[in-house]
Amino acid sequence: MSEEDWGELERAAQTGQPAHARGQSGLDLWLSLEGRIPRSTYWLKFALPLAAIQWVGMLVDTVGLGYGPDHLGPGRVIASLLTFWPGIVAAVKRLHDLGHPGWYVAAFYGGTIGAGIALAIAVPLFGAIGALVAIPLGLLMLGALWYGLKMMFFRGTFGPNEYGPDPLL
């Protein structure tokens, strides 16, 4: 371990807080694209709360407002707007923890949406030949699935990387 790592461990021991807890609390944790988060933070402070917000939005629409499961009501729209940015922040921070740049999130979202639009235009215009657009879409989806699984279940890089100190030290 480097001198910087030992210094970080000493500071953590003196303050009683791990390195990832300092400077990333409250709204900063949910709004800032800087830094790294471990899997536990991803699940407990992002994935589960954001899923609960989405579930409440669905419940408001179906039970409270009488929208069917096929219809997008105001509860789901509000829940989606509330969870959009924190979802991106969680993905970027987990990618940082794995040693990958955060722009991968934009590549997967933008590429998937763009390929879907291209597919929607190409198939009616060109028929079966237009469906060839689905090949890069499928490859992009497989890449997104792989990185999604890595973000959810793989440990981040051990020690500091270019995005910050190891949040588990």
C-alpha positions as CSV (number, residue, x, y, z in Angstrom):
1,M,0.0,0.0,0.0
2,S,1.2,3.5,-0.7
3,E,1.7,6.3,1.8
4,E,-1.5,7.9,0.6
5,D,-3.5,4.7,1.4
6,W,-1.9,4.5,4.8
7,G,-2.8,8.1,5.4
8,E,-6.4,7.5,4.4
9,L,-6.6,4.6,6.7
10,E,-5.3,6.7,9.6
11,R,-7.8,9.5,8.9
12,A,-10.6,6.9,8.8
13,A,-9.5,5.4,12.1
14,Q,-9.3,8.8,13.7
15,T,-12.7,10.0,12.5
16,G,-14.5,6.7,12.8
17,Q,-15.8,6.9,9.3
18,P,-14.7,5.0,6.2
19,A,-13.3,7.1,3.4
20,H,-16.4,6.7,1.2
21,A,-18.7,8.1,4.0
22,R,-16.8,11.4,4.2
23,G,-17.7,14.0,1.6
24,Q,-20.5,11.9,0.1
25,S,-23.5,12.1,2.3
26,G,-27.0,13.3,1.8
27,L,-27.8,15.0,-1.4
28,D,-24.2,15.0,-2.5
29,L,-24.2,11.2,-2.7
30,W,-27.3,11.3,-4.9
31,L,-26.4,14.3,-7.1
32,S,-22.7,14.3,-7.7
33,L,-21.0,12.2,-10.4
34,E,-17.7,12.3,-8.6
35,G,-16.2,9.4,-6.7
36,R,-16.8,5.8,-6.2
37,I,-19.4,3.7,-4.3
38,P,-19.2,0.1,-3.2
39,R,-21.9,-2.5,-4.0
40,S,-23.5,-2.1,-0.5
41,T,-24.0,1.6,-1.0
42,Y,-25.3,1.0,-4.5
43,W,-27.9,-1.4,-3.3
44,L,-28.9,0.2,0.0
45,K,-28.8,3.9,-0.9
46,F,-29.7,3.8,-4.6
47,A,-31.2,0.6,-6.1
48,L,-33.7,-0.2,-3.3
49,P,-34.8,3.4,-2.5
50,L,-35.2,4.2,-6.2
51,A,-37.2,1.0,-6.8
52,A,-39.4,1.9,-3.8
53,I,-40.1,5.3,-5.3
54,Q,-41.0,3.7,-8.6
55,W,-43.3,1.2,-6.8
56,V,-45.1,4.0,-4.9
57,G,-45.6,5.9,-8.2
58,M,-47.1,2.7,-9.8
59,L,-49.3,2.2,-6.7
60,V,-50.6,5.8,-6.8
61,D,-51.5,5.4,-10.4
62,T,-53.2,2.0,-10.2
63,V,-54.9,2.1,-6.8
64,G,-55.3,5.8,-6.1
65,L,-56.0,7.2,-9.5
66,G,-57.5,4.1,-11.3
67,Y,-55.0,3.9,-14.1
68,G,-54.6,0.4,-15.5
69,P,-51.2,-1.3,-15.5
70,D,-50.8,-0.4,-19.3
71,H,-51.3,3.3,-18.8
72,L,-48.7,5.9,-17.8
73,G,-50.2,8.0,-15.1
74,P,-48.9,11.1,-13.2
75,G,-47.6,9.0,-10.3
76,R,-45.3,7.0,-12.6
77,V,-44.2,10.2,-14.5
78,I,-43.3,11.9,-11.2
79,A,-41.5,8.8,-9.9
80,S,-39.5,8.5,-13.1
81,L,-38.5,12.2,-13.0
82,L,-37.4,11.9,-9.4
83,T,-35.3,8.8,-10.0
84,F,-33.8,9.6,-13.4
85,W,-30.7,11.5,-12.2
86,P,-30.0,9.5,-9.1
87,G,-30.1,6.3,-11.3
88,I,-27.5,7.8,-13.6
89,V,-25.4,8.9,-10.7
90,A,-25.4,5.4,-9.2
91,A,-24.4,3.8,-12.5
92,V,-21.6,6.3,-13.0
93,K,-20.2,5.9,-9.5
94,R,-20.3,2.1,-9.7
95,L,-18.5,2.3,-13.1
96,H,-15.9,4.5,-11.5
97,D,-15.5,1.9,-8.7
98,L,-14.9,-0.7,-11.4
99,G,-12.3,1.5,-13.1
100,H,-14.5,2.5,-16.1
101,P,-15.4,6.0,-17.3
102,G,-18.9,7.2,-16.5
103,W,-19.6,8.1,-20.2
104,Y,-20.3,4.4,-20.7
105,V,-23.7,5.1,-19.2
106,A,-24.4,7.7,-22.0
107,A,-23.1,5.3,-24.6
108,F,-25.5,2.6,-23.5
109,Y,-28.6,4.7,-23.0
110,G,-28.0,6.9,-26.1
111,G,-27.0,4.0,-28.2
112,T,-29.9,1.8,-27.2
113,I,-32.4,4.7,-27.7
114,G,-30.9,5.6,-31.0
115,A,-30.8,2.0,-32.3
116,G,-34.5,1.6,-31.2
117,I,-35.5,4.7,-33.1
118,A,-33.5,3.5,-36.1
119,L,-35.3,0.2,-35.9
120,A,-38.7,1.8,-35.7
121,I,-37.9,3.8,-38.8
122,A,-36.1,1.1,-40.8
123,V,-38.5,-1.8,-40.5
124,P,-41.5,-0.1,-41.9
125,L,-39.5,1.5,-44.7
126,F,-37.3,-1.5,-45.7
127,G,-39.1,-4.5,-44.3
128,A,-36.9,-7.5,-43.3
129,I,-33.7,-5.9,-44.6
130,G,-34.4,-3.0,-42.2
131,A,-34.5,-5.4,-39.3
132,L,-30.7,-5.7,-39.8
133,V,-30.6,-2.6,-37.6
134,A,-31.5,-5.0,-34.7
135,I,-28.1,-6.6,-34.9
136,P,-26.1,-3.6,-33.4
137,L,-29.0,-3.0,-31.0
138,G,-28.7,-6.6,-29.8
139,L,-25.0,-6.2,-29.3
140,L,-25.4,-3.0,-27.5
141,M,-28.0,-4.6,-25.2
142,L,-25.7,-7.5,-24.4
143,G,-22.9,-4.9,-23.5
144,A,-25.4,-3.0,-21.3
145,L,-26.5,-6.3,-19.6
146,W,-22.8,-7.2,-18.9
147,Y,-22.0,-3.9,-17.4
148,G,-25.2,-3.9,-15.4
149,L,-24.3,-7.2,-13.9
150,K,-20.8,-6.0,-13.1
151,M,-22.2,-2.9,-11.4
152,M,-24.6,-4.9,-9.3
153,F,-22.4,-7.9,-8.3
154,F,-18.7,-7.3,-8.9
155,R,-16.3,-5.8,-6.4
156,G,-14.6,-2.6,-7.5
157,T,-10.9,-2.2,-8.2
158,F,-8.8,-2.8,-5.1
159,G,-7.0,0.3,-3.9
160,P,-7.3,3.8,-5.3
161,N,-7.9,4.3,-9.0
162,E,-8.2,7.4,-11.2
163,Y,-11.7,8.1,-9.8
164,G,-10.8,8.1,-6.1
165,P,-9.8,6.0,-3.1
166,D,-11.1,2.5,-2.5
167,P,-14.4,3.0,-0.7
168,L,-14.0,-0.2,1.2
169,L,-10.6,0.7,2.8
